[in-house]
Amino acid sequence: MTAVAGPATPYDVAVVGGGPAGLAAATTALAVGLRVVLVERATALGGQYWRQPAPSSGAGRLRFGELHDLHHGLDTFTRLCNRVLEGERAGRLRLLLRTQVWTAVRTEGLVVLSTAGTGAGASAGEVRARRVVIATGAHDVALPFPGWELPGVMTIGGLQALLKGSGVVAGQRVVLGGSGPFLLPVAVGLARRGATVLGVHEAASPQRWARHLPAVGRNPGRLAEGVAYAAELARYRIRVHPRSMIVQAEGADEVEAVTVQRLDARGHLVPHATRRISADTVGIGWGFAPVIDLAVTLGCAVAAGPDGRLVVTTDARQQTSVPEVLVAGETSGVGGAALALAEGELAGYAARDGLAGPLTPTPAAGPGSLRRRSTVGRRRDAQRAFASALHAVHPVPAAWSQALTGPTLLCRCEEVPVSAVRAVIARGVDGARPVRQLTRVGMGWCQGRTCEAACALLVAEAAGPSAAPPPPFERLVAQPVSLGLLAALDDRHDDDPPADEPFLDDVGRV
Amino acid sequence: MTSSFDFDGRPVRYRPGQTVGAALVADGTRSWSRSGRTRRPMGLFCGIGVCFECLLTVDGVPDVRACLAPAHEAVAVHSQDGPPSRHPSHPSPTADELAEGAP
């Protein structure tokens, strides 16, 4: 295997994450002449948004086109993938699939990414680059409620991943709940594949959009998407219940029924306004938590975004407080694929700025031209305005914690009940970190990724609205690695990636 | 012609390209491990590699995330229903704890 760069020659830019933001960053960096390595944990490019089945062969295999109807903007995805392939063929881009970055350090003006393969017989390695673009996306925020630990209760992102990645419908009688527009494509996708969606319980009130019409006006594409979903929800007779929320799931070994309850205008539960629904599957999603581990590890400044969740702080070019580090996509604030594409492109240009100085002379058009950059910048700003409006319309309501009972598991991994966390908070502990130390919340397998949001909300509730947001959970190890793999670490650099596989073998036929 | 892998001694059909977790769900199996303390049944939750609820053993390697592992003809998959002592961070609950349930 030939390497784009060995230990002696670091890459110009390493892009972590092969979703919309990472693909845009990598292909833009290529277009402005940089040498790129693109690291993706999954078996195929696409991220969660363009999630693809694993490359495979054999009778009955899932094909790229087969799940087309569950995706948006696949022409863009195909174009970006083709540019990645061209870059690979030209020896100017290295694609490392099934490779996760588990930690990173800065040294001598370089960023050194510690990598580990995710497959069987995986090896560890290092990727060294002069700039890194962190585009690690986000995951669902799932807030606890009694019964949420029953099999059959999943995040809506998980339901969507089963659909898009494997063509599998998780259940037959499905109830969805939480807040935010992502509930809609999941409902429609499940219905298209034969599930009966018994209701979408949206905690927010859609009328609130009336206060944010300018942001909607700047993003006609988003409005069109909403209208299309409304039509399809009607076609499948799926009812969206505003100001309603899932408060309980019940069942012996898996979910058999779910209880929903109405919310008042202030986001509080309306007493006795409950309904019990027989269901085998429950999907929950309260928006998304940006994955900021690597940026935090590298020392990048973070701040609370418009939804109160921590995001990496950037300037208008996607540059972080650390000179070698750029971020794009949900890492710098959750806002969807169109925003991620714009931010990725800007990050690609900024990576070149950092290495070559401002573009001079400035070509009038083409990749990296001032005109192109200002166009993309405006697109980014419009999408960001929409994202801010979206967060304002879909806050986590006060009711989320009113549904909790003492024995409800807040932390699933360590099986810490709500009562234990509340007891510690009542004793005057005022931060997520001491709560963690005293209760073991967030100290299990997932390292708090599942319970961090709920824990922070409980702490914030007790602290009052004026309290500062909690500091981020620092995770020196951003992805799990085995001790055997650590023990096998030697002084090799990146040139032992997992076996190459076609990452999108059908892409040419789309 | 269909593909299948071995799950706890029985064949589970899958379509190449699916994950082990997705194939199990399509097969009607929603839980394949138990938690360390309360022994509650666990299966897919986040579905994207974040939550670690869906761990199982693939070809003798424990703690593989079913939601990330591609299904292959050759793999032998086992549920992780072993004793919780296998996980040193999860000491077995005492009889009192079990009787008491959640505090």
Interface residues (C-beta under 8 A of the other chain):
Chain A: R41 A42 T43 Q48 P53 A54 P55 S56 S57 G58 A59 G60 R61 L62 R63 T118 A120 H139 D140 A142 E149 L150 P151 G152 V153 M154 T155 G157 G158 L159 Q160 A161 L162 G165 S166 G167 V168 A170 D253 E254 G406 P407 L409 R412 C413 E414 E415 P417 S419 A420 G444 W445 C446 R449 T450 P480
Chain B: M1 T2 S3 R15 P16 G17 Q18 T19 G21 A22 A23 V25 A26 R30 S31 S35 G36 R37 T38 R40 P41 M42 G43 L44 F45 C46 G47 I48 G49 V50 C51 F52 E53 L55 V58 D59 V61 C67 L68 P70 E73 S89 G101 A102 P103
